[in-house]
C-alpha cells in the first residue's frame, strides 16, 4: 500500500494525469464543436456554401464548450486533482445559461461588425471605414478573454461582467497583450501541426490563460467577500 501511495504522489504520475486531462479537454471541446468543424470542412471545399447565418448557428456550441473548458482548467489549477469528465460536463450544465447569454451577445456583436466590415471593405475601401469595424471586432474578442474566465468562476450579472472585463483588460494591459500573443500563437500552431496534436491546444490555451487570471480571481474574491460582510452588517 505504501509503495502504491508513493507512486501516486510522484511528479511523474501528476504529469501523466495532466497530459490525460489536456487530451480529454481537447477531445471534448472538438466533439462539442462538430457543427463548426463540419461547416469549416464544407466551406473549405466550396466557398459558395458559406452562409453567415449558418456560421452563426454553428458557432453557438463554441462558447459553451469554451466555458466548460475554462471552468475545468481552473479547477485543476486550484485542486490539482479532479475527476475530469465528471467535472467538465457538470460545469457545462451548470454554466450553460450564463455562458450562452455571454457568448450569444458576443456572437451578435461579432456578426454585426463582420457584416459591416465586409460592406465597407467592398464598397468604400479607400475611406478605411472597414478598419473601425475590424478594431471593434478585435476588442470584443479581447473582452471575451476576460469575460469567460470570470463568468466561469463567479456568479456575476452580464452587465457587471462586461464592465469587469473592460476594466481588467485596461488595468492589466500587459497581460492583455500577452493573452493576444498566446492566442494568435495557438491559432498559428493549429494551422501548422499534426491533427492529433491539435487536441492539446484548446486545453493548454485555457490552462495558461487561467494561470494569468489567478490574480484577478483573488482580487474579486476579496471584493465579493468584503461586499458580503458589509451587507451582512
Secondary structure by P-SEA (a helix, b strand, c coil): caaaaaaaacaaaaaaaaaaaaaaaaaaaaaaaaaaaaaaaaaaaccccccaaaaaaaacaaaaaaaaaaaaaaaaaaccccaaaaaaaaaaaaaaaaaaaaaaaaaaaaaaaaaaaaaaaacccccaaaaaaaaaaaaaaaaaacaaaaaacccccaaaaaaaaaaaaaaaaaaaaaaaaaaaaaaaaaaccccccccaaaaaaaaaaaaaaaaaaaaaaaaaaaaaaaaac
